[in-house]
Amino acid sequence: MGYGNLSNSRTCTGDQLRRKTNSDVSYGALTARQLNADYQINGYSGRGMVRNYNGGTPDVNYRTFYDRALLNVAGDVWQNPGTWRPQVVVINLGTNDFSTAIKPGEQWTPDNFAATYRDAYVGFVQKLRTRYGADTTIVAVGAGQYASHVQQVVRARNDAGDSRVRYWSLDDSGLDFLGCDWHYSAHDDRLIADRLTPFIAALPTGW
């Protein structure tokens, strides 16, 4: 989150990307500050729920690294001290899964990929629910090609009796995507934060 958001060009070298990435002004951090909330950002560039950008490194995905404290250590697990019990968890995974066409030789077909994504998403939400308990609200973000699939996941969870899984549609109107490689710019992050903040503020968090 915050990938190249301080850049003034969509074309960036590796060094420019490192210098122009600032998670502290990403929409997640901005939203938390507007709500006077503590926050933790878990992000990994190019990783998807099941499929990474353009089908790269198919043996891993975002979920491979979610539990780790040290991302480069296979099998490492972050030990929650028990005091970290978030009232809200926001998930935005799907852009890397769906933004590029499935290529010959990948393990999925266009017909079964969406179902695989939804099944993995349901499992990931259940993992969060087990970890954090019934009082945590899980916000599933949908946008573009993956929006309808996220909506299906949320409906499935709601139908199963989990009313604290909510859907939020990321409105991309007015965004310029001027960050590196067409990612959100700092301008975009502010717009998204201004749209996400009232949604989260209206949730039954007890704040």
WOPECOR-V307574 format. One record per helix or strand of 2 or more residues. SS is the DSSP state (a for helix, b for strand). FROM is the first residue (numbers start at 1). TO is the last residue. Records with the same first field share a line. If there is no record, write none. Layout:
SS: FROM-TO / FROM-TO
This chain:
a: 14-19 / 23-25 / 27-34 / 53-55 / 62-66 / 95-98 / 113-132 / 144-159 / 180-182 / 186-201
b: 88-91 / 137-142 / 165-169
